[in-house]
Amino acid sequence: MDIHPAPQQIVQPMNARLVVMMRPSEKAAIERRARSLDLSTSELVRRAASSYNESLSPEQEQALGALADELEAAVKSMRADLKGALDAFAEYQATKSQPIAA
């Protein structure tokens, strides 16, 4: 995505401000990144914001769905395994506390 206006577009002055609260360490990291790219911090943030796209492609949606299905199956299996282990432990505890018959 090209963030620079086309030559025929009227370029508006950049005089609007946006205040973004963040930790000092985050600000320092953004400033370092901007310097490493030889950009102003404002330009780096503008580029990052304009390239951000929260919608997913159909392929990404499909991959996410497959991962969600795998996760759901894994959680079900883990719960069953945990229940089995807890049942076995309870049975062990019950037999351990019973007196040994002579």
Number of C-alpha atoms within 10 A of each C-alpha: 7 8 12 9 10 9 7 6 8 8 10 7 6 6 5 5 7 6 5 6 8 8 8 9 9 11 14 11 12 17 18 14 15 17 13 9 11 11 14 14 17 14 13 18 15 12 15 12 11 12 12 9 8 6 8 10 9 9 9 11 12 12 12 13 12 12 12 12 12 12 12 12 12 12 12 12 12 12 12 12 12 12 12 12 12 12 12 12 12 12 11 11 11 10 11 10 8 8 7 7 4 3
